[in-house]
């Protein structure tokens, strides 16, 4: 694969378009594409069979050989573009950077395309998550626990936001992700005979007393409003983490991690 072009001006039309792609979810939807920055994140996306459309790199930071190594095992070879340091700094989102940016085709994450390899699946469901930091942390926890899937109900934001990619440290690409409405995901779980355990304050039992050894979905809501009534009606059992201090809840990603790893502990016995 040869270098197809060199761009030295930040005012280049393509660069202006990529800045919009970086900054605007509307543009990402329009182009059916998003941007990844960094070698590790790009490598994880490639491993997850994302289509890399083009690679832009700064020779002041990374060699063309290292960039080529990133994509040596991909089927369709992306366009390779050398850019000046000024152009790269205009595109770079992170303060600590590795000199390479990829333009990547998005995936749809439709529930009907989701494959569960394990009949005794362990799944995390997050309803209406908003904060990119929380979403990233949930994805990191899901990766650490090797969950069978992460389902996002009624998403409030763009999954391919650079903030989510950054906060998930690439775990956006390592997880089996499905997106749908609450009713669609409830129907999906029931069709697969997966027990639904909702983290809620009412009609709940302590999470350590709950049996997570069968196919299970752990469902968490936002810290401000919790889960919707639809989830509570669909719940096999509501579960709670007892609070011993003066507040009644924790950060959603912390709560999810506690519940997930209790389920993992039970399954390892």
C-alpha positions as CSV (number, residue, x, y, z in Angstrom):
1,X,0.0,0.0,0.0
2,X,1.4,3.3,-1.1
3,X,0.9,6.8,0.3
4,X,-1.9,8.2,-1.9
5,X,-1.6,11.9,-1.0
6,X,0.0,14.4,1.2
7,X,-2.0,17.2,2.9
8,X,-0.2,20.1,4.5
9,X,-2.9,22.7,4.9
10,X,-5.4,22.7,7.8
11,X,-7.7,24.5,5.4
12,X,-7.9,21.6,3.0
13,X,-11.5,20.6,2.2
14,X,-11.0,17.0,3.3
15,X,-9.6,18.1,6.7
16,X,-12.5,20.5,7.3
17,X,-14.8,17.6,6.6
18,X,-13.0,15.4,9.1
19,X,-13.1,18.0,11.8
20,X,-16.9,18.1,11.3
21,X,-16.9,14.3,11.5
22,X,-15.0,14.5,14.8
23,X,-17.2,17.1,16.3
24,X,-20.8,16.5,15.0
25,X,-22.9,13.4,15.6
26,X,-25.1,14.6,12.7
27,X,-22.1,14.4,10.4
28,X,-21.2,10.9,11.6
29,X,-24.7,9.7,10.8
30,X,-24.6,11.4,7.4
31,X,-21.3,9.9,6.4
32,X,-21.8,6.6,8.2
33,X,-18.3,7.0,9.6
34,X,-16.4,8.1,12.6
35,X,-12.8,8.8,13.7
36,X,-10.5,6.7,15.8
37,X,-7.2,8.1,17.2
38,X,-4.4,6.0,18.5
39,X,-2.7,2.7,17.6
40,X,-4.3,0.6,20.3
41,X,-7.9,1.8,19.5
42,X,-7.3,1.3,15.7
43,X,-5.9,-2.2,16.3
44,X,-8.9,-3.2,18.4
45,X,-11.3,-1.9,15.8
46,X,-9.5,-3.8,13.1
47,X,-9.7,-7.0,15.2
48,X,-13.4,-6.4,15.5
49,X,-13.8,-6.3,11.7
50,X,-14.5,-2.6,11.4
51,X,-13.8,-1.2,7.9
52,X,-11.0,1.3,7.9
53,X,-11.6,3.7,5.1
54,X,-8.5,5.8,5.4
55,X,-5.5,6.4,7.7
56,X,-3.9,9.8,8.3
57,X,-0.6,10.0,9.9
58,X,2.1,12.6,10.9
59,X,5.6,11.4,9.9
60,X,6.9,13.7,12.7
61,X,5.3,11.3,15.2
62,X,5.0,7.9,13.6
63,X,6.7,6.2,10.7
64,X,4.8,5.0,7.6
65,X,6.1,1.5,8.4
66,X,4.4,1.4,11.8
67,X,1.2,2.7,10.2
68,X,1.4,-0.1,7.6
69,X,1.9,-2.7,10.3
70,X,-1.5,-1.6,11.8
71,X,-3.4,-2.6,8.7
72,X,-1.3,-5.4,7.3
73,X,-3.9,-8.1,8.1
74,X,-7.0,-6.2,6.9
75,X,-8.8,-7.4,3.8
76,X,-9.6,-4.1,2.2
77,X,-6.6,-1.8,2.2
78,X,-7.4,1.7,3.4
79,X,-6.2,4.9,1.8
80,X,-3.0,6.1,3.4
81,X,-2.6,9.9,3.8
82,X,0.5,11.7,5.1
83,X,-0.3,15.0,6.8
84,X,1.7,17.8,8.2
85,X,2.0,18.4,11.9
86,X,-0.3,21.4,11.7
87,X,-3.0,19.3,10.0
88,X,-2.6,16.4,12.5
89,X,-2.9,18.8,15.5
90,X,-6.1,20.2,14.1
91,X,-7.6,16.7,13.9
92,X,-6.1,15.2,17.1
93,X,-8.6,14.9,19.9
94,X,-6.3,13.7,22.7
95,X,-3.5,15.7,24.3
96,X,-1.2,12.7,24.4
97,X,-1.2,11.3,20.9
98,X,0.4,8.6,18.7
99,X,0.4,10.3,15.3
100,X,-2.3,8.2,13.5
101,X,-6.0,8.7,12.9
102,X,-8.4,6.4,11.1
103,X,-11.6,7.2,9.4
104,X,-13.8,4.2,10.0
105,X,-17.2,2.9,8.8
106,X,-19.8,2.7,11.6
107,X,-21.8,-0.5,12.5
108,X,-25.5,-0.6,13.1
109,X,-25.7,-2.8,16.3
110,X,-29.2,-4.0,15.5
111,X,-30.6,-6.5,17.9
112,X,-31.5,-9.0,15.2
113,X,-27.9,-9.2,14.2
114,X,-26.6,-9.8,17.7
115,X,-25.1,-13.3,18.2
116,X,-24.9,-14.8,21.6
117,X,-22.3,-17.6,21.6
118,X,-23.0,-18.7,25.2
119,X,-26.4,-20.2,26.0
120,X,-25.8,-19.3,29.6
121,X,-25.2,-15.7,28.7
122,X,-24.3,-12.9,31.1
123,X,-25.4,-9.5,29.7
124,X,-25.3,-5.9,30.8
125,X,-28.2,-3.6,29.9
126,X,-27.9,0.1,30.3
127,X,-31.0,2.2,29.9
128,X,-30.7,5.7,28.5
129,X,-27.1,6.3,29.4
130,X,-26.0,9.9,28.8
131,X,-22.6,10.6,30.1
132,X,-19.8,9.5,27.9
133,X,-17.5,8.8,30.9
134,X,-20.1,6.4,32.4
135,X,-20.7,4.6,29.1
136,X,-17.0,4.2,28.6
137,X,-16.6,2.9,32.1
138,X,-19.4,0.4,31.6
139,X,-17.8,-0.9,28.4
140,X,-14.4,-1.3,30.2
141,X,-16.1,-3.3,32.9
142,X,-17.9,-5.4,30.3
143,X,-14.7,-6.1,28.6
144,X,-12.9,-6.9,31.8
145,X,-15.6,-9.5,32.7
146,X,-15.8,-10.8,29.1
147,X,-19.6,-10.4,29.1
148,X,-21.5,-12.0,26.3
149,X,-23.1,-8.7,25.3
150,X,-23.8,-5.1,26.3
151,X,-27.3,-3.8,25.3
152,X,-28.1,-0.1,25.3
153,X,-31.7,0.8,25.6
154,X,-33.0,4.1,24.4
155,X,-29.6,5.7,23.9
156,X,-29.4,9.4,24.5
157,X,-26.2,10.0,22.6
158,X,-23.9,8.9,19.8
159,X,-22.1,5.6,20.5
160,X,-19.2,6.8,18.2
161,X,-18.6,10.0,20.0
162,X,-14.8,10.6,20.5
163,X,-15.5,11.0,24.2
164,X,-16.9,7.5,24.4
165,X,-14.1,6.0,22.3
166,X,-11.5,7.7,24.6
167,X,-13.2,6.9,27.9
168,X,-13.7,3.2,26.9
169,X,-10.0,3.0,25.9
170,X,-11.1,1.1,22.8
171,X,-13.6,-1.3,24.6
172,X,-16.3,0.1,22.4
173,X,-14.7,-2.3,19.8
174,X,-14.1,-5.3,22.1
175,X,-17.7,-5.7,23.2
176,X,-20.7,-7.4,21.5
177,X,-23.1,-4.4,21.5
178,X,-26.8,-4.2,20.6
179,X,-29.0,-1.1,20.6
180,X,-32.7,-0.9,20.8
181,X,-35.7,0.5,22.6
182,X,-36.6,-0.8,26.1
183,X,-39.5,-2.8,24.6
184,X,-37.3,-4.3,21.9
185,X,-34.6,-5.4,24.4
186,X,-37.1,-6.8,26.8
187,X,-38.6,-8.9,24.0
188,X,-35.2,-10.0,22.9
189,X,-34.2,-11.2,26.4
190,X,-37.5,-13.0,27.0
191,X,-37.2,-14.7,23.6
192,X,-33.8,-15.9,24.6
193,X,-35.1,-17.0,28.0
194,X,-32.7,-14.7,29.8
195,X,-33.5,-13.7,33.4
196,X,-33.8,-9.9,34.0
197,X,-32.3,-8.5,37.1
198,X,-33.0,-4.8,37.6
199,X,-30.9,-2.7,39.9
200,X,-33.7,-0.8,41.8
201,X,-34.5,0.5,45.2
202,X,-38.0,-1.0,45.5
203,X,-39.1,-4.7,45.9
204,X,-35.5,-5.7,45.8
205,X,-33.3,-8.4,47.3
206,X,-29.7,-8.1,48.2
207,X,-27.5,-8.8,45.1
208,X,-25.5,-11.5,46.9
209,X,-28.6,-13.5,47.5
210,X,-29.6,-13.5,43.9
211,X,-28.7,-16.5,41.7
212,X,-26.9,-15.3,38.6
213,X,-25.7,-18.7,37.5
214,X,-28.4,-19.1,34.8
215,X,-28.6,-16.9,31.7
216,X,-28.9,-13.4,33.2
217,X,-29.2,-9.7,32.2
218,X,-28.1,-7.1,34.8
219,X,-30.0,-3.9,34.1
220,X,-28.9,-0.5,35.3
221,X,-30.4,2.9,34.8
222,X,-29.3,6.5,35.2
223,X,-28.2,7.8,38.6
224,X,-30.8,10.6,38.5
225,X,-33.9,8.7,37.5
226,X,-33.1,5.0,37.8
227,X,-35.0,2.5,35.5
228,X,-38.2,3.1,33.8
229,X,-41.4,1.3,34.9
230,X,-41.3,-0.9,31.8
231,X,-38.1,-2.5,33.1
232,X,-39.4,-2.9,36.6
233,X,-42.5,-4.7,35.2
234,X,-40.3,-7.0,33.1
235,X,-37.9,-7.8,35.9
236,X,-37.4,-11.3,37.1
237,X,-36.2,-9.9,40.4
238,X,-35.1,-6.4,41.4
239,X,-31.7,-6.3,43.1
240,X,-30.0,-3.9,45.4
241,X,-26.5,-3.2,46.7
242,X,-27.0,-2.3,50.4
243,X,-25.7,1.2,51.3
244,X,-24.2,1.7,54.7
245,X,-23.4,5.4,54.5
246,X,-25.7,8.4,54.1
247,X,-26.5,8.2,50.4
248,X,-28.7,5.7,48.6
249,X,-26.8,5.1,45.4
250,X,-23.4,4.9,43.7
251,X,-22.1,5.8,40.3
252,X,-23.8,3.6,37.7
253,X,-20.6,2.1,36.4
254,X,-19.4,1.2,39.9
255,X,-22.7,-0.4,40.7
256,X,-22.7,-2.4,37.5
257,X,-19.1,-3.6,38.2
258,X,-20.1,-4.9,41.6
259,X,-23.1,-6.7,40.3
260,X,-21.3,-8.2,37.3
261,X,-18.4,-9.5,39.3
262,X,-20.7,-11.0,41.8
263,X,-22.3,-12.9,39.0
264,X,-18.8,-13.9,37.7
265,X,-17.9,-15.1,41.2
266,X,-21.0,-17.3,41.5
267,X,-20.3,-18.8,38.1
268,X,-16.7,-19.7,39.0
269,X,-17.8,-21.8,42.0
